[in-house]
């Protein structure tokens, strides 16, 4: 959707500032919904503030893009918390996240993309990933494992890895334990190995929609070539892209069932195809809901209709438009997996669709690392307030970012990937058996 198509949505924003606060406010200390406004401390950094900026751009009221304007737009992880908070109060009449994406696309089309983002897109075009790493290194994590190349040896299940996992060595133990669990459950799966493309989610987030569409098409083409009936992804960002971004880009992923690895493993356990050890973890554990895997992972449904007014003043849609409140994210499967290997899990005050973003994704980290660090420190402080000594995430990007910030800042919180945590508990059982 282009910025001009957002005019009525922007005009319906009544500057209430609900986008800054968690609905229901669990406490005064952890009431904020938006890492961007907490970092920038000025209204333009909020969802509503970015809405005003977008309106000004659309009306040609800005004399170019100043450094501060770009900071207020991109020192933001596009986490969707403003969107969820807004919808709790105003349903779908404003949709600030869609406006943020349209604004970023406009900035890119105007030639004002941030250098860090332009470099990432150059890397994506040349290497198939945003990190500038050779495509031949994508499957280094799987060295020594005897796994099927699904393009050579057909299998009903394609295991999708994701760039943030494949190129981050700290995530490799997580991936290897996933392989162990699937093999133990006798799942017939294969991989794309070095041929796996980037999912395109990052490109979409930062406004490079042509790059995102190209990556989406490559991914869909390879999935079709694989002839897989089911795609299981280890990537929270990819799950979001498959469910929510591709339909927006006009790219259809049809004929396959898509699920996240947490759903797969939890389902295998429930079906009796996989057994886990008895609960043994003694430490108190909390779970960090990834934005992409949580409130943003609800499927996008194209709507064709019109806005009208009921009783002369209430904006309504005809026919009714599906509203994504964030309720349909992947919340329970990861929690149930933790509960199978831990006796002591506590909820963070901001959780599920109201979770606070750690700053790992959305483009903010690369351009404004101090913003991303600020967001992670706030989330880690929330973990400490919960009494947990360990925080577990099912998103590789969140795990890597939170771990990096906790270590560099000396925060006494242990950050673990979900399957890494499960593997450690199982290893402890074997040691003490």
Secondary structure, DSSP 8 states (H G I E B T S, - for coil): --GGGGHHHHHT-----GGGB-TT-S-STT-B--HHHHHH-SGGGSHHHHHHHHHHHHTT-SSS--HHHHHHHHSS---SHHHHHHHHHHTTSS-HHHHHHHHHHHHHHTT---HHHHHHHHHHHHHSSTT---GGGTTGGGTT----BTTTS--SEEEE--HHHHT-GGGHHHHHHHHHHHHHTT--EEB-GGG----SHHHHHTT-HHHHHHHHHHHHHHHHHHT-SEEEES-HHHHHIIIIITTTTT----SSEEEEHHHHHHHHHHTTS-------B-S-EEEE--TTTTGGGS-------EEEEETTTEEEEES------STTSS-HHHHHHHHHHBS-EE--SS-GGG----S-STTHHHH-HHHHHHHHHHHHHHHHHHT-SEEEES-HHHHHHHHHHHHHHT-S-EEEEHHHHHHHHHHHHHHH-
